[in-house]
Amino acid sequence: GRQRMGGKSSKPKKLSKKEIQYLSENSHFTLAEIEQLYKHFNKISNSIAADGVIDVQEFQQALKLQNTAFASRLFSVFDQNKDTVINFREFVCGLSVFCSKGTLDEKLNLSFRIYDEDGDGYIDKSELLSMLRAIMFDNLSFKLTEQQMQNLVDSTFAEGDINGDGKISYEEYKQLVIKHPKIIESLTLNLIDADVTKLS
């Protein structure tokens, strides 16, 4: 299990000047936005267990995602050091990519990792299909039948799998997204709509 530092006190630690500085240099957020995000982070990270880190249930709840599979894919991409929780630095760096200032390269890299479920550096048909199912599940304005999803996967591969090896490499994915930016848009919608990025 996780060690709880310093017993039960759930009073948030203050963010050090050094950490704020580091985050503003390594993300697209300003100092003020980072302070704001920290408040959000504290709220989310103490919503189920008051432990100052975000676990997958808290993450799913905060983003109002119905689909657990999609939430855990997204979560694992945020969780850079793979310790099954998201700390503040991971939270900021993940959101930074999804915010409107995130660069195409950052979005490509992160969305590719969401699709590439087994982390082998390629997207295969079953990975694309399971991600489509997950996205459909949470996106009520955009519903496809199983057959339509299968067709979409086949046509995506017909176009995207340039060397015909049955999987899409990062380079092939990049070419595909440049032609069809919607591939990334559908992934970022959930996050942009989420309250987490509303820095008011």
C-alpha positions in Angstrom: 0.0 0.0 0.0 0.9 3.7 -0.1 2.7 5.2 2.8 0.9 8.1 4.3 3.3 10.8 5.1 2.9 12.6 8.4 -0.3 10.8 9.6 -3.7 12.1 8.8 -3.1 15.8 8.2 -4.6 16.6 4.9 -3.7 20.2 5.0 -2.1 20.9 1.6 1.6 21.6 1.6 2.5 25.0 0.2 3.9 24.9 -3.2 7.6 26.0 -3.1 8.7 28.9 -5.2 11.3 26.6 -6.8 8.7 24.1 -7.8 6.4 26.8 -9.3 9.4 28.2 -11.2 10.3 24.8 -12.5 6.8 24.1 -13.6 6.3 27.4 -15.4 9.6 26.7 -17.3 8.6 23.2 -18.2 4.9 23.7 -19.1 2.8 26.2 -21.0 1.3 27.6 -17.8 2.0 30.9 -16.2 2.9 31.2 -12.5 -0.6 32.4 -11.7 -2.2 29.5 -13.6 0.1 27.0 -11.7 -1.1 28.4 -8.4 -4.7 28.0 -9.6 -4.0 24.4 -10.8 -2.6 23.6 -7.4 -5.9 24.4 -5.8 -7.7 22.1 -8.3 -5.1 19.5 -7.7 -5.6 19.6 -4.0 -9.3 19.3 -4.3 -9.1 16.3 -6.7 -6.2 14.6 -4.8 -8.1 14.7 -1.6 -11.6 13.9 -3.0 -11.6 10.2 -2.2 -8.4 9.6 -0.2 -6.8 12.6 1.5 -3.3 11.7 0.5 -2.2 14.6 -1.7 -1.9 12.5 -4.9 -4.5 11.7 -7.5 -5.4 8.0 -8.0 -7.2 6.6 -10.9 -10.7 6.8 -9.3 -10.2 10.5 -8.4 -8.9 11.2 -11.9 -11.9 9.5 -13.5 -14.4 11.3 -11.2 -12.7 14.7 -11.8 -12.9 14.4 -15.5 -16.4 13.0 -15.4 -15.4 10.1 -17.5 -17.9 7.2 -17.6 -15.5 4.8 -19.2 -13.0 3.2 -16.9 -10.8 1.8 -19.7 -10.4 5.2 -21.3 -9.8 6.9 -17.9 -7.1 4.4 -17.0 -5.3 4.8 -20.4 -5.3 8.6 -19.9 -4.2 8.2 -16.3 -1.3 6.0 -17.2 0.0 8.6 -19.7 -0.2 11.3 -17.0 1.5 9.0 -14.5 5.0 9.4 -16.0 7.0 7.5 -13.3 4.4 4.7 -13.2 3.9 4.7 -9.4 0.0 4.4 -9.9 -0.6 8.0 -8.6 -0.4 11.4 -10.2 1.7 14.0 -8.3 1.4 17.7 -8.9 4.3 17.8 -11.4 2.8 15.0 -13.5 -0.6 16.7 -13.3 0.7 20.0 -14.6 2.9 18.4 -17.4 0.0 16.3 -18.6 -2.5 19.1 -18.7 0.0 21.4 -20.4 0.0 19.1 -23.4 -3.8 19.1 -23.6 -4.3 22.9 -23.1 -4.7 25.1 -26.2 -1.0 26.1 -26.0 0.2 22.5 -26.3 2.2 22.0 -29.5 1.3 19.5 -32.2 4.4 17.4 -31.4 3.5 17.2 -27.7 -0.1 16.2 -28.6 1.1 13.7 -31.1 3.4 12.1 -28.6 0.9 11.9 -25.8 -2.0 10.8 -27.9 0.1 8.1 -29.6 0.9 6.8 -26.1 -2.8 6.7 -25.3 -3.5 4.6 -28.4 -0.5 2.4 -28.0 -1.9 0.3 -25.2 0.9 -2.2 -24.7 3.7 0.4 -25.2 5.5 -1.4 -28.0 5.8 1.7 -30.1 3.1 0.7 -32.6 -0.7 1.0 -32.8 -2.3 -2.2 -34.0 -5.9 -2.7 -35.1 -7.2 -4.0 -31.8 -5.7 -1.1 -29.9 -7.3 1.4 -32.2 -10.7 -0.4 -31.9 -10.6 -0.6 -28.1 -9.7 3.1 -27.9 -12.6 4.0 -30.3 -15.0 2.0 -28.2 -13.8 3.9 -25.1 -14.1 7.3 -26.8 -17.6 6.4 -28.1 -18.6 5.4 -24.6 -18.0 8.9 -23.2 -19.0 10.9 -26.3 -22.8 11.0 -26.6 -22.8 13.4 -29.5 -20.8 10.9 -31.6 -22.1 7.4 -31.8 -20.9 4.6 -34.1 -22.1 1.0 -34.4 -19.6 -1.8 -34.0 -19.5 -2.3 -37.8 -18.9 1.4 -38.4 -16.0 1.3 -35.9 -14.5 -1.7 -37.6 -14.8 0.1 -41.0 -13.2 3.2 -39.5 -10.3 1.1 -38.2 -9.9 -0.7 -41.5 -9.9 2.6 -43.5 -7.5 4.2 -41.0 -5.1 1.4 -41.5 -5.6 1.3 -45.3 -4.5 4.9 -45.3 -2.1 5.1 -42.4 -0.2 1.8 -42.5 2.1 3.1 -45.2 4.6 0.1 -45.2 1.8 -2.4 -44.9 3.1 -4.2 -41.8 -0.3 -4.3 -40.1 0.6 -1.7 -37.5 1.0 2.1 -37.4 4.3 3.4 -36.3 4.8 6.8 -34.7 6.0 8.3 -38.0 3.0 6.9 -39.8 0.7 8.1 -37.1 2.2 11.6 -37.4 1.5 11.7 -41.2 -2.1 10.5 -40.5 -2.8 13.2 -37.9 -1.4 15.9 -40.1 -4.0 14.9 -42.7 -6.8 14.3 -40.2 -6.4 16.6 -37.1 -9.7 15.2 -35.8 -7.8 12.1 -34.6 -6.3 14.2 -31.8 -9.3 16.5 -31.3 -11.5 13.6 -30.2 -9.0 12.7 -27.6 -8.6 16.1 -26.1 -12.3 17.0 -26.0 -12.9 15.3 -22.7 -10.1 17.1 -21.0 -10.7 20.5 -22.4 -14.4 20.2 -21.3 -13.3 19.0 -17.8 -13.3 21.6 -15.0 -9.7 20.9 -14.4 -8.5 23.3 -17.1 -11.0 26.1 -16.3 -8.6 28.4 -14.6 -11.0 30.8 -13.1 
